[in-house]
Amino acid sequence: MTDLDVAALQKRLMEFAAAREWEPYHTPKNLAMALMVEASELAEIFQWLTPEQSAEVMTDPEKAFRVRDEVADVLAYLLQFAEACGVDVLAALADKIERNEVRFPPGPRALD
């Protein structure tokens, strides 16, 4: 697959799950929980590292592989969750960025 896009990846994930008869388990609740587990596995890689060590993780081939693998798992479950809930992830992100641009205008940070 050379042309990757969200819809194509979601379709491939749905076909993968269907071929294994996993659809009954792919409810929004289960997918949200699986997403949290995978995000925790990503966080675990960085858990006890200093900020400097965490910035160097991708220079270690074994750790870099683990990071990419967990990022893929997180994205897979997020895309499946979005599909199950009827959320257009790109539109949702674009809307969120627009709201954040209003909420957090550029400029110096306010001091309390």
N, CA, C and O atoms as a Tinker XYZ file with bonds, in Angstrom:
   448  protein
     1  N      0.869000   -1.174000    0.000000    73     2
     2  CA     0.000000    0.000000    0.000000    64     1     3
     3  C      0.911000    1.231000    0.000000    63     2     4     5
     4  O      1.657000    1.456000    0.953000    81     3
     5  N      0.848000    2.021000   -1.065000    73     3     6
     6  CA     1.705000    3.192000   -1.149000    64     5     7
     7  C      0.965000    4.470000   -0.776000    63     6     8     9
     8  O      1.555000    5.361000   -0.165000    81     7
     9  N     -0.295000    4.578000   -1.125000    73     7    10
    10  CA    -1.063000    5.769000   -0.806000    64     9    11
    11  C     -1.820000    5.548000    0.499000    63    10    12    13
    12  O     -2.917000    4.989000    0.504000    81    11
    13  N     -1.219000    5.998000    1.613000    73    11    14
    14  CA    -1.850000    5.819000    2.908000    64    13    15
    15  C     -2.758000    7.003000    3.206000    63    14    16    17
    16  O     -2.352000    8.157000    3.068000    81    15
    17  N     -3.954000    6.719000    3.604000    73    15    18
    18  CA    -4.856000    7.749000    4.097000    64    17    19
    19  C     -5.702000    7.139000    5.192000    63    18    20    21
    20  O     -5.759000    5.918000    5.338000    81    19
    21  N     -6.358000    7.988000    5.958000    73    19    22
    22  CA    -7.122000    7.527000    7.119000    64    21    23
    23  C     -8.194000    6.533000    6.710000    63    22    24    25
    24  O     -8.326000    5.479000    7.332000    81    23
    25  N     -8.951000    6.843000    5.690000    73    23    26
    26  CA   -10.048000    5.956000    5.278000    64    25    27
    27  C     -9.523000    4.583000    4.857000    63    26    28    29
    28  O    -10.116000    3.558000    5.194000    81    27
    29  N     -8.420000    4.565000    4.128000    73    27    30
    30  CA    -7.855000    3.286000    3.684000    64    29    31
    31  C     -7.362000    2.473000    4.872000    63    30    32    33
    32  O     -7.546000    1.257000    4.905000    81    31
    33  N     -6.745000    3.120000    5.839000    73    31    34
    34  CA    -6.266000    2.418000    7.027000    64    33    35
    35  C     -7.439000    1.898000    7.857000    63    34    36    37
    36  O     -7.394000    0.776000    8.361000    81    35
    37  N     -8.484000    2.705000    7.999000    73    35    38
    38  CA    -9.663000    2.256000    8.739000    64    37    39
    39  C    -10.301000    1.051000    8.052000    63    38    40    41
    40  O    -10.712000    0.101000    8.719000    81    39
    41  N    -10.385000    1.087000    6.729000    73    39    42
    42  CA   -10.963000   -0.035000    5.983000    64    41    43
    43  C    -10.119000   -1.291000    6.187000    63    42    44    45
    44  O    -10.655000   -2.380000    6.391000    81    43
    45  N     -8.827000   -1.138000    6.133000    73    43    46
    46  CA    -7.932000   -2.291000    6.321000    64    45    47
    47  C     -8.072000   -2.867000    7.732000    63    46    48    49
    48  O     -8.077000   -4.085000    7.910000    81    47
    49  N     -8.184000   -1.990000    8.731000    73    47    50
    50  CA    -8.373000   -2.451000   10.102000    64    49    51
    51  C     -9.711000   -3.172000   10.261000    63    50    52    53
    52  O     -9.790000   -4.192000   10.945000    81    51
    53  N    -10.766000   -2.642000    9.628000    73    51    54
    54  CA   -12.079000   -3.290000    9.692000    64    53    55
    55  C    -12.047000   -4.663000    9.038000    63    54    56    57
    56  O    -12.627000   -5.617000    9.557000    81    55
    57  N    -11.372000   -4.764000    7.902000    73    55    58
    58  CA   -11.261000   -6.045000    7.206000    64    57    59
    59  C    -10.463000   -7.048000    8.043000    63    58    60    61
    60  O    -10.807000   -8.228000    8.100000    81    59
    61  N     -9.405000   -6.576000    8.685000    73    59    62
    62  CA    -8.591000   -7.425000    9.556000    64    61    63
    63  C     -9.444000   -7.986000   10.687000    63    62    64    65
    64  O     -9.412000   -9.185000   10.961000    81    63
    65  N    -10.208000   -7.111000   11.344000    73    63    66
    66  CA   -11.064000   -7.540000   12.461000    64    65    67
    67  C    -12.169000   -8.473000   11.967000    63    66    68    69
    68  O    -12.481000   -9.466000   12.625000    81    67
    69  N    -12.755000   -8.166000   10.827000    73    67    70
    70  CA   -13.842000   -8.994000   10.294000    64    69    71
    71  C    -13.340000  -10.401000    9.958000    63    70    72    73
    72  O    -14.039000  -11.382000   10.212000    81    71
    73  N    -12.157000  -10.505000    9.401000    73    71    74
    74  CA   -11.605000  -11.809000    9.030000    64    73    75
    75  C    -11.376000  -12.695000   10.257000    63    74    76    77
    76  O    -11.322000  -13.920000   10.149000    81    75
    77  N    -11.243000  -12.064000   11.414000    73    75    78
    78  CA   -11.026000  -12.806000   12.651000    64    77    79
    79  C    -12.270000  -12.859000   13.542000    63    78    80    81
    80  O    -12.239000  -13.362000   14.665000    81    79
    81  N    -13.379000  -12.315000   12.990000    73    79    82
    82  CA   -14.660000  -12.265000   13.696000    64    81    83
    83  C    -14.559000  -11.549000   15.039000    63    82    84    85
    84  O    -15.111000  -11.999000   16.044000    81    83
    85  N    -13.840000  -10.421000   15.036000    73    83    86
    86  CA   -13.645000   -9.622000   16.255000    64    85    87
    87  C    -14.660000   -8.489000   16.385000    63    86    88    89
    88  O    -14.674000   -7.805000   17.408000    81    87
    89  N    -15.513000   -8.270000   15.376000    73    87    90
    90  CA   -16.427000   -7.124000   15.419000    64    89    91
    91  C    -17.254000   -7.047000   16.700000    63    90    92    93
    92  O    -17.444000   -5.946000   17.218000    81    91
    93  N    -17.759000   -8.173000   17.242000    73    91    94
    94  CA   -18.568000   -8.060000   18.461000    64    93    95
    95  C    -17.809000   -7.441000   19.638000    63    94    96    97
    96  O    -18.415000   -6.888000   20.556000    81    95
    97  N    -16.503000   -7.538000   19.603000    73    95    98
    98  CA   -15.678000   -7.020000   20.700000    64    97    99
    99  C    -15.235000   -5.573000   20.466000    63    98   100   101
   100  O    -14.740000   -4.914000   21.381000    81    99
   101  N    -15.414000   -5.092000   19.257000    73    99   102
   102  CA   -14.945000   -3.747000   18.915000    64   101   103
   103  C    -16.034000   -2.703000   19.170000    63   102   104   105
   104  O    -16.456000   -1.980000   18.267000    81   103
   105  N    -16.469000   -2.650000   20.421000    73   103   106
   106  CA   -17.437000   -1.642000   20.850000    64   105   107
   107  C    -16.676000   -0.382000   21.244000    63   106   108   109
   108  O    -15.478000   -0.454000   21.519000    81   107
   109  N    -17.336000    0.762000   21.277000    73   107   110
   110  CA   -16.637000    1.972000   21.711000    64   109   111
   111  C    -15.949000    1.806000   23.077000    63   110   112   113
   112  O    -14.818000    2.258000   23.257000    81   111
   113  N    -16.627000    1.162000   24.037000    73   111   114
   114  CA   -16.034000    0.967000   25.360000    64   113   115
   115  C    -14.760000    0.136000   25.276000    63   114   116   117
   116  O    -13.724000    0.526000   25.816000    81   115
   117  N    -14.834000   -0.999000   24.607000    73   115   118
   118  CA   -13.665000   -1.875000   24.511000    64   117   119
   119  C    -12.521000   -1.218000   23.749000    63   118   120   121
   120  O    -11.359000   -1.348000   24.134000    81   119
   121  N    -12.848000   -0.513000   22.673000    73   119   122
   122  CA   -11.811000    0.150000   21.892000    64   121   123
   123  C    -11.170000    1.288000   22.674000    63   122   124   125
   124  O     -9.960000    1.492000   22.582000    81   123
   125  N    -11.966000    2.035000   23.446000    73   123   126
   126  CA   -11.411000    3.102000   24.284000    64   125   127
   127  C    -10.483000    2.517000   25.335000    63   126   128   129
   128  O     -9.422000    3.078000   25.607000    81   127
   129  N    -10.868000    1.405000   25.921000    73   127   130
   130  CA   -10.015000    0.765000   26.927000    64   129   131
   131  C     -8.727000    0.239000   26.298000    63   130   132   133
   132  O     -7.650000    0.396000   26.872000    81   131
   133  N     -8.826000   -0.381000   25.129000    73   131   134
   134  CA    -7.638000   -0.884000   24.446000    64   133   135
   135  C     -6.709000    0.266000   24.068000    63   134   136   137
   136  O     -5.488000    0.136000   24.152000    81   135
   137  N     -7.288000    1.386000   23.655000    73   135   138
   138  CA    -6.495000    2.571000   23.334000    64   137   139
   139  C     -5.711000    3.042000   24.549000    63   138   140   141
   140  O     -4.532000    3.381000   24.438000    81   139
   141  N     -6.359000    3.065000   25.705000    73   139   142
   142  CA    -5.688000    3.479000   26.940000    64   141   143
   143  C     -4.549000    2.526000   27.298000    63   142   144   145
   144  O     -3.483000    2.968000   27.727000    81   143
   145  N     -4.764000    1.237000   27.126000    73   143   146
   146  CA    -3.724000    0.250000   27.426000    64   145   147
   147  C     -2.515000    0.474000   26.516000    63   146   148   149
   148  O     -1.374000    0.472000   26.979000    81   147
   149  N     -2.769000    0.664000   25.237000    73   147   150
   150  CA    -1.655000    0.864000   24.308000    64   149   151
   151  C     -0.931000    2.180000   24.576000    63   150   152   153
   152  O      0.294000    2.240000   24.466000    81   151
   153  N     -1.670000    3.236000   24.926000    73   151   154
   154  CA    -1.024000    4.506000   25.276000    64   153   155
   155  C     -0.163000    4.330000   26.523000    63   154   156   157
   156  O      0.905000    4.932000   26.632000    81   155
   157  N     -0.623000    3.512000   27.456000    73   155   158
   158  CA     0.165000    3.230000   28.664000    64   157   159
   159  C      1.434000    2.468000   28.316000    63   158   160   161
   160  O      2.485000    2.719000   28.905000    81   159
   161  N      1.351000    1.546000   27.373000    73   159   162
   162  CA     2.539000    0.819000   26.948000    64   161   163
   163  C      3.549000    1.748000   26.288000    63   162   164   165
   164  O      4.756000    1.563000   26.445000    81   163
   165  N      3.068000    2.743000   25.556000    73   163   166
   166  CA     3.963000    3.761000   24.991000    64   165   167
   167  C      4.608000    4.572000   26.105000    63   166   168   169
   168  O      5.817000    4.803000   26.083000    81   167
   169  N      3.824000    5.001000   27.070000    73   167   170
   170  CA     4.350000    5.782000   28.184000    64   169   171
   171  C      5.371000    4.993000   28.991000    63   170   172   173
   172  O      6.336000    5.559000   29.506000    81   171
   173  N      5.159000    3.689000   29.099000    73   171   174
   174  CA     6.064000    2.837000   29.881000    64   173   175
   175  C      7.500000    2.902000   29.363000    63   174   176   177
   176  O      8.444000    2.814000   30.148000    81   175
   177  N      7.670000    3.051000   28.077000    73   175   178
   178  CA     9.010000    3.136000   27.483000    64   177   179
   179  C      9.774000    4.324000   28.065000    63   178   180   181
   180  O     10.993000    4.260000   28.220000    81   179
   181  N      9.075000    5.390000   28.381000    73   179   182
   182  CA     9.690000    6.629000   28.848000    64   181   183
   183  C      9.604000    6.820000   30.362000    63   182   184   185
   184  O     10.117000    7.803000   30.897000    81   183
   185  N      8.963000    5.891000   31.040000    73   183   186
   186  CA     8.551000    6.070000   32.437000    64   185   187
   187  C      9.640000    6.609000   33.359000    63   186   188   189
   188  O      9.397000    7.594000   34.056000    81   187
   189  N     10.795000    6.026000   33.394000    73   187   190
   190  CA    11.810000    6.423000   34.375000    64   189   191
   191  C     12.975000    7.165000   33.747000    63   190   192   193
   192  O     14.030000    7.301000   34.367000    81   191
   193  N     12.801000    7.643000   32.532000    73   191   194
   194  CA    13.870000    8.365000   31.853000    64   193   195
   195  C     13.867000    9.838000   32.227000    63   194   196   197
   196  O     12.818000   10.415000   32.513000    81   195
   197  N     15.030000   10.429000   32.224000    73   195   198
   198  CA    15.121000   11.875000   32.394000    64   197   199
   199  C     14.631000   12.522000   31.094000    63   198   200   201
   200  O     14.527000   11.841000   30.073000    81   199
   201  N     14.329000   13.824000   31.116000    73   199   202
   202  CA    13.944000   14.484000   29.865000    64   201   203
   203  C     15.021000   14.334000   28.782000    63   202   204   205
   204  O     14.704000   14.175000   27.603000    81   203
   205  N     16.269000   14.384000   29.184000    73   203   206
   206  CA    17.359000   14.249000   28.213000    64   205   207
   207  C     17.403000   12.828000   27.625000    63   206   208   209
   208  O     17.582000   12.653000   26.420000    81   207
   209  N     17.239000   11.825000   28.487000    73   207   210
   210  CA    17.220000   10.445000   28.008000    64   209   211
   211  C     16.031000   10.198000   27.088000    63   210   212   213
   212  O     16.155000    9.499000   26.082000    81   211
   213  N     14.886000   10.768000   27.428000    73   211   214
   214  CA    13.697000   10.553000   26.599000    64   213   215
   215  C     13.876000   11.158000   25.210000    63   214   216   217
   216  O     13.344000   10.633000   24.232000    81   215
   217  N     14.619000   12.254000   25.117000    73   215   218
   218  CA    14.859000   12.883000   23.818000    64   217   219
   219  C     15.776000   12.035000   22.939000    63   218   220   221
   220  O     15.831000   12.229000   21.725000    81   219
   221  N     16.496000   11.096000   23.553000    73   219   222
   222  CA    17.442000   10.249000   22.823000    64   221   223
   223  C     16.900000    8.855000   22.503000    63   222   224   225
   224  O     17.599000    8.055000   21.880000    81   223
   225  N     15.673000    8.553000   22.917000    73   223   226
   226  CA    15.129000    7.200000   22.763000    64   225   227
   227  C     15.203000    6.710000   21.326000    63   226   228   229
   228  O     15.534000    5.548000   21.094000    81   227
   229  N     14.909000    7.549000   20.377000    73   227   230
   230  CA    14.835000    7.114000   18.985000    64   229   231
   231  C     16.211000    6.831000   18.386000    63   230   232   233
   232  O     16.294000    6.349000   17.256000    81   231
   233  N     17.292000    7.117000   19.113000    73   231   234
   234  CA    18.632000    6.781000   18.616000    64   233   235
   235  C     19.001000    5.339000   18.946000    63   234   236   237
   236  O     19.975000    4.813000   18.408000    81   235
   237  N     18.244000    4.700000   19.816000    73   235   238
   238  CA    18.462000    3.292000   20.171000    64   237   239
   239  C     17.529000    2.453000   19.296000    63   238   240   241
   240  O     16.311000    2.541000   19.445000    81   239
   241  N     18.077000    1.643000   18.388000    73   239   242
   242  CA    17.225000    0.900000   17.446000    64   241   243
   243  C     16.145000    0.049000   18.123000    63   242   244   245
   244  O     15.014000    0.001000   17.640000    81   243
   245  N     16.470000   -0.614000   19.220000    73   243   246
   246  CA    15.482000   -1.462000   19.894000    64   245   247
   247  C     14.361000   -0.621000   20.495000    63   246   248   249
   248  O     13.185000   -0.958000   20.359000    81   247
   249  N     14.726000    0.473000   21.159000    73   247   250
   250  CA    13.711000    1.343000   21.748000    64   249   251
   251  C     12.909000    2.045000   20.660000    63   250   252   253
   252  O     11.698000    2.219000   20.796000    81   251
   253  N     13.573000    2.444000   19.588000    73   251   254
   254  CA    12.873000    3.108000   18.480000    64   253   255
   255  C     11.839000    2.174000   17.873000    63   254   256   257
   256  O     10.732000    2.600000   17.544000    81   255
   257  N     12.194000    0.894000   17.724000    73   255   258
   258  CA    11.236000   -0.088000   17.212000    64   257   259
   259  C     10.044000   -0.179000   18.147000    63   258   260   261
   260  O      8.902000   -0.186000   17.687000    81   259
   261  N     10.286000   -0.250000   19.459000    73   259   262
   262  CA     9.193000   -0.347000   20.431000    64   261   263
   263  C      8.298000    0.883000   20.364000    63   262   264   265
   264  O      7.075000    0.758000   20.421000    81   263
   265  N      8.896000    2.080000   20.244000    73   263   266
   266  CA     8.105000    3.309000   20.159000    64   265   267
   267  C      7.231000    3.282000   18.923000    63   266   268   269
   268  O      6.033000    3.553000   19.011000    81   267
   269  N      7.806000    2.957000   17.763000    73   267   270
   270  CA     7.018000    2.906000   16.520000    64   269   271
   271  C      5.899000    1.877000   16.623000    63   270   272   273
   272  O      4.783000    2.115000   16.160000    81   271
   273  N      6.203000    0.727000   17.234000    73   271   274
   274  CA     5.210000   -0.329000   17.377000    64   273   275
   275  C      4.046000    0.126000   18.260000    63   274   276   277
   276  O      2.885000   -0.117000   17.930000    81   275
   277  N      4.352000    0.780000   19.369000    73   275   278
   278  CA     3.286000    1.253000   20.263000    64   277   279
   279  C      2.519000    2.417000   19.645000    63   278   280   281
   280  O      1.305000    2.511000   19.821000    81   279
   281  N      3.197000    3.298000   18.932000    73   279   282
   282  CA     2.492000    4.379000   18.224000    64   281   283
   283  C      1.513000    3.780000   17.226000    63   282   284   285
   284  O      0.388000    4.262000   17.094000    81   283
   285  N      1.933000    2.729000   16.520000    73   283   286
   286  CA     1.035000    2.064000   15.566000    64   285   287
   287  C     -0.172000    1.472000   16.280000    63   286   288   289
   288  O     -1.297000    1.580000   15.793000    81   287
   289  N      0.058000    0.842000   17.442000    73   287   290
   290  CA    -1.060000    0.268000   18.200000    64   289   291
   291  C     -2.033000    1.357000   18.654000    63   290   292   293
   292  O     -3.249000    1.194000   18.553000    81   291
   293  N     -1.489000    2.468000   19.154000    73   291   294
   294  CA    -2.338000    3.575000   19.608000    64   293   295
   295  C     -3.164000    4.106000   18.434000    63   294   296   297
   296  O     -4.373000    4.305000   18.557000    81   295
   297  N     -2.515000    4.330000   17.317000    73   295   298
   298  CA    -3.230000    4.860000   16.155000    64   297   299
   299  C     -4.273000    3.864000   15.646000    63   298   300   301
   300  O     -5.377000    4.258000   15.271000    81   299
   301  N     -3.932000    2.595000   15.633000    73   299   302
   302  CA    -4.886000    1.587000   15.161000    64   301   303
   303  C     -6.150000    1.603000   16.014000    63   302   304   305
   304  O     -7.261000    1.620000   15.485000    81   303
   305  N     -5.977000    1.597000   17.333000    73   303   306
   306  CA    -7.166000    1.607000   18.191000    64   305   307
   307  C     -7.906000    2.936000   18.110000    63   306   308   309
   308  O     -9.135000    2.956000   18.188000    81   307
   309  N     -7.195000    4.039000   17.955000    73   307   310
   310  CA    -7.870000    5.329000   17.814000    64   309   311
   311  C     -8.706000    5.349000   16.535000    63   310   312   313
   312  O     -9.849000    5.805000   16.548000    81   311
   313  N     -8.146000    4.862000   15.446000    73   311   314
   314  CA    -8.901000    4.840000   14.186000    64   313   315
   315  C    -10.102000    3.908000   14.265000    63   314   316   317
   316  O    -11.166000    4.220000   13.731000    81   315
   317  N     -9.941000    2.767000   14.928000    73   315   318
   318  CA   -11.070000    1.853000   15.083000    64   317   319
   319  C    -12.144000    2.456000   15.984000    63   318   320   321
   320  O    -13.337000    2.309000   15.719000    81   319
   321  N    -11.721000    3.130000   17.042000    73   319   322
   322  CA   -12.661000    3.802000   17.943000    64   321   323
   323  C    -13.433000    4.876000   17.180000    63   322   324   325
   324  O    -14.657000    4.961000   17.280000    81   323
   325  N    -12.710000    5.690000   16.422000    73   323   326
   326  CA   -13.355000    6.762000   15.653000    64   325   327
   327  C    -14.357000    6.184000   14.656000    63   326   328   329
   328  O    -15.446000    6.730000   14.482000    81   327
   329  N    -13.999000    5.103000   14.014000    73   327   330
   330  CA   -14.909000    4.455000   13.059000    64   329   331
   331  C    -16.164000    3.958000   13.776000    63   330   332   333
   332  O    -17.279000    4.141000   13.287000    81   331
   333  N    -15.977000    3.333000   14.933000    73   331   334
   334  CA   -17.120000    2.802000   15.698000    64   333   335
   335  C    -18.050000    3.906000   16.173000    63   334   336   337
   336  O    -19.252000    3.685000   16.321000    81   335
   337  N    -17.502000    5.100000   16.413000    73   335   338
   338  CA   -18.297000    6.222000   16.925000    64   337   339
   339  C    -18.719000    7.197000   15.835000    63   338   340   341
   340  O    -19.427000    8.165000   16.116000    81   339
   341  N    -18.300000    6.962000   14.603000    73   339   342
   342  CA   -18.656000    7.856000   13.511000    64   341   343
   343  C    -17.948000    9.202000   13.567000    63   342   344   345
   344  O    -18.502000   10.217000   13.144000    81   343
   345  N    -16.723000    9.213000   14.089000    73   343   346
   346  CA   -15.949000   10.454000   14.188000    64   345   347
   347  C    -14.976000   10.537000   13.014000    63   346   348   349
   348  O    -14.200000    9.612000   12.775000    81   347
   349  N    -15.023000   11.639000   12.293000    73   347   350
   350  CA   -14.051000   11.930000   11.241000    64   349   351
   351  C    -12.831000   12.517000   11.953000    63   350   352   353
   352  O    -12.858000   13.668000   12.388000    81   351
   353  N    -11.767000   11.729000   12.072000    73   351   354
   354  CA   -10.622000   12.168000   12.889000    64   353   355
   355  C     -9.953000   13.419000   12.350000    63   354   356   357
   356  O     -9.514000   14.264000   13.130000    81   355
   357  N     -9.866000   13.556000   11.043000    73   355   358
   358  CA    -9.216000   14.746000   10.488000    64   357   359
   359  C    -10.057000   15.996000   10.718000    63   358   360   361
   360  O     -9.519000   17.053000   11.048000    81   359
   361  N    -11.370000   15.883000   10.545000    73   359   362
   362  CA   -12.250000   17.027000   10.807000    64   361   363
   363  C    -12.246000   17.378000   12.290000    63   362   364   365
   364  O    -12.226000   18.554000   12.652000    81   363
   365  N    -12.266000   16.359000   13.149000    73   363   366
   366  CA   -12.242000   16.611000   14.593000    64   365   367
   367  C    -10.965000   17.326000   14.989000    63   366   368   369
   368  O    -11.000000   18.252000   15.799000    81   367
   369  N     -9.830000   16.908000   14.427000    73   367   370
   370  CA    -8.561000   17.562000   14.742000    64   369   371
   371  C     -8.528000   18.993000   14.212000    63   370   372   373
   372  O     -8.074000   19.902000   14.908000    81   371
   373  N     -8.999000   19.196000   13.002000    73   371   374
   374  CA    -9.028000   20.549000   12.433000    64   373   375
   375  C     -9.891000   21.475000   13.293000    63   374   376   377
   376  O     -9.510000   22.616000   13.556000    81   375
   377  N    -11.055000   20.982000   13.730000    73   375   378
   378  CA   -11.934000   21.782000   14.594000    64   377   379
   379  C    -11.246000   22.109000   15.915000    63   378   380   381
   380  O    -11.343000   23.233000   16.408000    81   379
   381  N    -10.549000   21.124000   16.491000    73   379   382
   382  CA    -9.875000   21.326000   17.774000    64   381   383
   383  C     -8.757000   22.342000   17.643000    63   382   384   385
   384  O     -8.583000   23.185000   18.523000    81   383
   385  N     -7.993000   22.278000   16.557000    73   383   386
   386  CA    -6.926000   23.255000   16.330000    64   385   387
   387  C     -7.512000   24.662000   16.238000    63   386   388   389
   388  O     -6.968000   25.604000   16.814000    81   387
   389  N     -8.620000   24.802000   15.516000    73   387   390
   390  CA    -9.260000   26.114000   15.395000    64   389   391
   391  C     -9.694000   26.645000   16.758000    63   390   392   393
   392  O     -9.477000   27.817000   17.067000    81   391
   393  N    -10.308000   25.785000   17.575000    73   391   394
   394  CA   -10.718000   26.224000   18.915000    64   393   395
   395  C     -9.506000   26.605000   19.764000    63   394   396   397
   396  O     -9.553000   27.585000   20.507000    81   395
   397  N     -8.435000   25.845000   19.658000    73   395   398
   398  CA    -7.237000   26.154000   20.437000    64   397   399
   399  C     -6.570000   27.439000   19.975000    63   398   400   401
   400  O     -5.979000   28.153000   20.785000    81   399
   401  N     -6.656000   27.745000   18.689000    73   399   402
   402  CA    -6.087000   28.997000   18.192000    64   401   403
   403  C     -6.798000   30.193000   18.809000    63   402   404   405
   404  O     -6.183000   31.231000   19.054000    81   403
   405  N     -8.096000   30.043000   19.058000    73   403   406
   406  CA    -8.860000   31.116000   19.706000    64   405   407
   407  C     -8.560000   31.149000   21.201000    63   406   408   409
   408  O     -8.350000   32.218000   21.775000    81   407
   409  N     -8.542000   29.982000   21.823000    73   407   410
   410  CA    -8.315000   29.886000   23.271000    64   409   411
   411  C     -6.905000   30.314000   23.673000    63   410   412   413
   412  O     -6.710000   30.899000   24.738000    81   411
   413  N     -5.930000   30.021000   22.821000    73   411   414
   414  CA    -4.535000   30.279000   23.148000    64   413   415
   415  C     -3.890000   31.123000   22.055000    63   414   416   417
   416  O     -3.148000   30.596000   21.226000    81   415
   417  N     -4.163000   32.429000   22.042000    73   415   418
   418  CA    -3.598000   33.281000   20.994000    64   417   419
   419  C     -2.070000   33.359000   21.129000    63   418   420   421
   420  O     -1.532000   33.196000   22.224000    81   419
   421  N     -1.383000   33.608000   20.021000    73   419   422
   422  CA     0.072000   33.719000   20.080000    64   421   423
   423  C      0.499000   34.933000   20.891000    63   422   424   425
   424  O     -0.257000   35.892000   21.045000    81   423
   425  N      1.687000   34.878000   21.392000    73   423   426
   426  CA     2.227000   36.006000   22.157000    64   425   427
   427  C      2.848000   35.534000   23.436000    63   426   428   429
   428  O      2.900000   34.333000   23.704000    81   427
   429  N      3.316000   36.463000   24.225000    73   427   430
   430  CA     3.971000   36.073000   25.481000    64   429   431
   431  C      2.992000   35.421000   26.430000    63   430   432   433
   432  O      1.805000   35.748000   26.445000    81   431
   433  N      3.497000   34.503000   27.215000    73   431   434
   434  CA     2.658000   33.802000   28.181000    64   433   435
   435  C      2.300000   34.756000   29.296000    63   434   436   437
   436  O      3.123000   35.544000   29.763000    81   435
   437  N      1.055000   34.664000   29.707000    73   435   438
   438  CA     0.591000   35.520000   30.814000    64   437   439
   439  C      1.185000   35.013000   32.121000    63   438   440   441
   440  O      1.237000   33.808000   32.369000    81   439
   441  N      1.621000   35.928000   32.932000    73   439   442
   442  CA     2.165000   35.559000   34.247000    64   441   443
   443  C      1.077000   35.751000   35.285000    63   442   444   445
   444  O      0.394000   36.775000   35.297000    81   443
   445  N      0.918000   34.773000   36.149000    73   443   446
   446  CA    -0.099000   34.866000   37.211000    64   445   447
   447  C      0.418000   35.634000   38.389000    63   446   448
   448  O     -0.300000   35.811000   39.373000    81   447
